[in-house]
Amino acid sequence: MSYSSFDSPTDRRHRVSIIGAGRVGSTLAQRLVEKNIADVVLLDIVEGMPQGIALDLMEARGVERHDRLVIGTSNYADTSNSDVVVITAGRPRLPGMNREDLIKTNARIVADAAQKAIDQSPDAILIVVTNPLDVMTYLAWEASGLPQRRVVGMAGVLDAARFKTFIAMELGVSIQEINAMVMGDHGQLMVPLPRYSTVAGVPITELMDSATIDRLVERTRNGGTEVMELMKTGSAYFAPASSIALMVESILHNQSQVVPAAAYLQGEYGLQDIFLGVPCLLGYQGVERVVELNLTPAEMEALAASGEVVRQNVERAKVILS
Ligand code: APR
């Protein structure tokens, strides 16, 4: 008997489909293949564009020397049997827009993409990236018909990466020494948690005065806007792509990394029937567990306010889709 390694039950090559081959999607594809995490299928509605990017990435293998495959397509059938589907399709923000301004444009795109992609890969884990993130994750979950734990939104990893960066820059410490936690929505009401953000295990509340911490928290909240206003023609994509790659790796390698991500809540933190940024364990089943940190009353209140805005925007989005 002979079979290709792709078909082998013991040595199957992981496959990640990325819906939306724009800046975030194509940068993610590069990360996944060059880090040898998975083969990639890139799908976009713009005919020829995903095929061109895929060919370019395949040709880079002659220098990068890896054996990962990249396929570009506009046909969902080519995404079948993916282990992970990532949705980055939709419009990014432009200067002057907040993430909520994108609801109308992106709701239909994301719901449609989730349904079509999961029809082809019913066993996949779905990672949603399109903004406004927490709202789009809810819509994608509903459209996909997947169990809650198999759907997760990428934002907290990125927000925490930004917080870490600003802490490292402020203290002149290696970023490798830093852990940071950011909960809540991926927007103005996100909840960075200085008490759970540490340098070599020491909370930053012991290392900086409160005015400095407030400044770094504010810069984190505006992290995406700061990049976008400098770029002017689109929004951030390097740090978002790295953040998604980390989540994909934790899932495919069943690492159970604890990361902040938009997970479905069923009573955790006093919240129900909502996707919101919380620390969770990511493994091959998706969200294996939501970690419940001890929050102060003020932190709980901030999280509830963040959740309320997401809930209202989900209702608005449902009206748009109906
Ligand atoms: N199906 C597939 N692809 C689509 C669809 C669709 N229905 N609609 C749009 N796209 C594609 C576009 O053709 C484009 O190539 O989605 C891609 C989006 O890429 P960019 O415009 O470069 O946006 P990007 O910076 O990658 O951001 C994508 O991620 O971080 C979020 O806010 C950001 O919502 C935005 C998303």
Residues whose N, C-alpha, C, O or C-beta is under 5 A from the ligand:
A	BS01	APR	I19 G20 A21 G22 R23 V24 G25 L43 D44 I45 V46 T88 A89 G90 R91 P92 R93 I109 V129 T130 N131 S235 A236
